[in-house]
Amino acid sequence: MQTHFSPEQLKDPAIQRSNEILRTCVHCGFCTATCPTYQVLGDELDSPRGRIYLIKDMLENNRPADEKTVKHIDRCLSCLACMTTCPSGVHYMHLVDNAREYIEKTYKRPFTDRALRWVLAQIIPHPTRFRLALLGAKIGRPFAFLMPDARLRAMLAMAPKTIPPVSRNDDPQSFAPEGKPKMRVALMTGCAQKALNTDINDATIRILQRLGCEVVVAKGMGCCGALTHHMGKADQSHSSAAANINAWMAEKRAGGLDAVVINTSGCGTTIKDYGHMFRNDPLAADAAAVSGMAMDISELLIKIGLPEGAPKDLKVAYHAACSLQHGQQIKTYPKDLLKRAGFTVVEPADSHLCCGSAGTYNLLQPEISQQLKARKVQTLEAKAPDIIAAGNIGCMMQIGSGTKTPIVHTVELLDWATGGPKPKALMQD
């Protein structure tokens, strides 16, 4: 794609990066075949190619974002299926992230939009606030029909039936390995996950200890910054990211660190991009070091080696989270691990398509999200599984709200198969 940015514009690192990306696009349209929103809406402007044209026009002309551009960029899930499909290597993620930051700076949203986005940015990255909000949502859910805005109804519906008590395992501390030490790793405990499902981190700690890892929960670590990053709130997201970089590098310098292990794939995609986010910052070297250490739990378990388990009479439908299969290009590891642990693994049709969760997408774009959820649940249930497994809390909440089939994190099943407790979601009421 030909671009016409001025030399003055190209002095801005974000514009320079966007220009590099735009020039790799050859208009082929392969991306439209795997874009969930294009499949649902059928509008060229709701495809990656269409959005690229909108972003190019906005940035190249250095004009404030308009309502049309914002509408179609907001409808993007950032599922990154287009990046997996693209034969030209267009790095759509960096382009759309830059567009969102530009929109945040140049476009004044309607008051209700601004208020909702502010509330989400101020609550979800903070586990205590999020817990209180979930309790409030549980109380308010019977009155959801009174809410005039579908987004408010979606927020009330998000609250789980039970909110787990705080797990003290998420406090800063160190867990000693069982047997001969193999690695020292820092666990990213997440933010929303700590309020919605404490079993995931507990299972992660147990299985890593069992396999010879010292597991460190670093002091000062918090939200990865993904949620605010995808809203275009760069200052807020970079502040969260910088706190994590400093926390993990302090652990590395104090006692050594072999990996930063992440069991929420949406966080993993962002943390692996810290090096790019901070490339022009004094934290550049440390950010790159953290990105280099970042590993999804499935990557780490493949590296360490999981004991082979006896065959189990359980069929597991594996849901591939977009942030894992597209954002991190991890496609086979979770399935390989589940099979090694003794489970029968099946995959739904169109496994490359998003479930519609996508961070806060299911709250801000509930109509499209519901259509994607219905499609995903239908394809999963068509496999008649005993269990659904996924590697991302957002996907688990989204799919779980549409099916009676138990859904658990992949690491919970692997922990159970190697000596841990049976996941609570599999226990009879």
C-alpha positions, 0 to 999 in steps of 0.5 A, a space after each residue: 500500500 502506498 502512503 504519503 506521510 510527511 517527513 514531519 509526521 514520520 518523526 513520530 515513532 507511532 506514525 513511523 511504525 504505522 507507516 511501516 505496517 501500512 506499506 506491507 498491506 497489498 489489499 489481497 483481502 485474505 483477512 476478510 475470510 477469517 475476520 469474525 466481525 466481517 462474517 457477522 456484519 458483512 461490511 467491508 469497513 468491519 474487516 481488517 482491510 476496511 479498517 486499514 483504509 480508515 486508519 490510513 486516511 485518518 493518520 495520513 491526513 492528520 485529522 481528528 477521528 470521526 464518528 464513522 472511523 470510531 464506530 468501525 475501529 470500536 467493532 474490532 475485536 483485536 482477535 488478530 485472526 487477520 495476522 495469522 491469515 495475512 500472507 504479507 505479514 501485516 502487523 495489524 495489532 500495532 496498527 489498530 493499537 496506535 489508531 485507538 490511542 489516536 482516537 482517544 486523543 482526538 475524538 470526544 465520545 458521547 457522555 455515556 460512552 466516556 462514562 462507561 469506558 472510564 468505569 471499566 478502566 477504573 474498576 476491572 484492573 483493580 481486583 478489590 474494586 472489581 469484586 465490589 462491582 461484581 457484588 453490586 451487579 449480583 444485587 442489581 441483576 434482577 432489575 436488568 430489564 429496567 436498564 435502557 442500555 444493552 451495555 449496562 445489561 451486559 455488565 450486570 449479566 457478567 457477575 458469576 453466580 458465586 464470587 470466590 473468596 480471596 486466595 492468599 496465594 495471590 499475595 506477594 510470596 514465594 512457593 518452594 519447589 517439590 524435589 530438585 529445583 529446576 527453575 525460578 519463575 514469576 507468576 502473573 496473577 492477573 487482575 480480573 481473574 483474581 476476582 472471578 476465579 481463584 482456582 486457576 492461579 492455585 492450580 498453576 502454583 501447585 503444578 509448577 511446584 510439583 514439577 520443580 519450580 520455585 514460584 514467585 508472586 512479585 511485590 508491586 505486580 498488578 494489571 498487565 495493562 491490556 484492558 486500558 491499552 486496548 481502550 487507547 488509554 496509553 498513560 494508564 496502560 503504560 503505568 500498569 506495565 511499568 509497575 510489572 516490569 520493575 517488579 519482575 526485574 527486581 526479582 530477577 536481579 535479587 534471586 534470578 528469574 527464568 521465566 514470567 509465567 502467564 495463565 491468562 493469554 490476553 495478558 500474555 499477548 500484551 506482556 510479550 509486547 512490552 518490548 515494543 511498547 517501551 521501545 523509546 522509553 528509559 525502561 526499554 532494556 528492562 521491558 525487552 528483558 521481561 518480554 523475552 522471559 514471558 511464557 504462557 503456562 503451556 509453553 513452560 509445561 512443554 519446556 519442563 516436561 509433563 509426566 504422561 498420564 493414564 487414559 481418562 474416559 473424558 472428552 475435552 473440547 479445547 477452545 483456542 483463545 484468540 490471544 493464544 493462537 493468534 496473538 502468541 501463535 501458540 496452537 498445539 501446546 495446550 492440546 498436546 499437554 491435555 493428550 499427554 495427561 490422558 484426555 481425549 481432545 476434540 476441537 470445534 469447527 471454525 476454531 480460529 473464530 473469536 468467542 466474542 469476549 475480547 477483553 471488554 468487547 462483550 461489555 461494550 459491543 454486546 450485540 455482536 458479542 452475543 452472536 459470536 458467543 452463540 456460534 462458538 457455543 454451538 460448535 463446541 456443543 456439537 462435539 458433545 464434550 464432557 468438559 470445555 477447556 480454555 486458556 483465558 478467563 475472558 473466554 471461560 466467562 463468555 462461553 460458560 454463560 452460554 452452555 451447561 457443559 463445565 468449562 475449566 482452565 487447561 491448567 486445572 485439568 493438567 493439575 488434576 491429572 498430575 495429582 492435584 484436586 478435581 476442578 470445582 467446576 466438574 463437581 456435582 452440585 
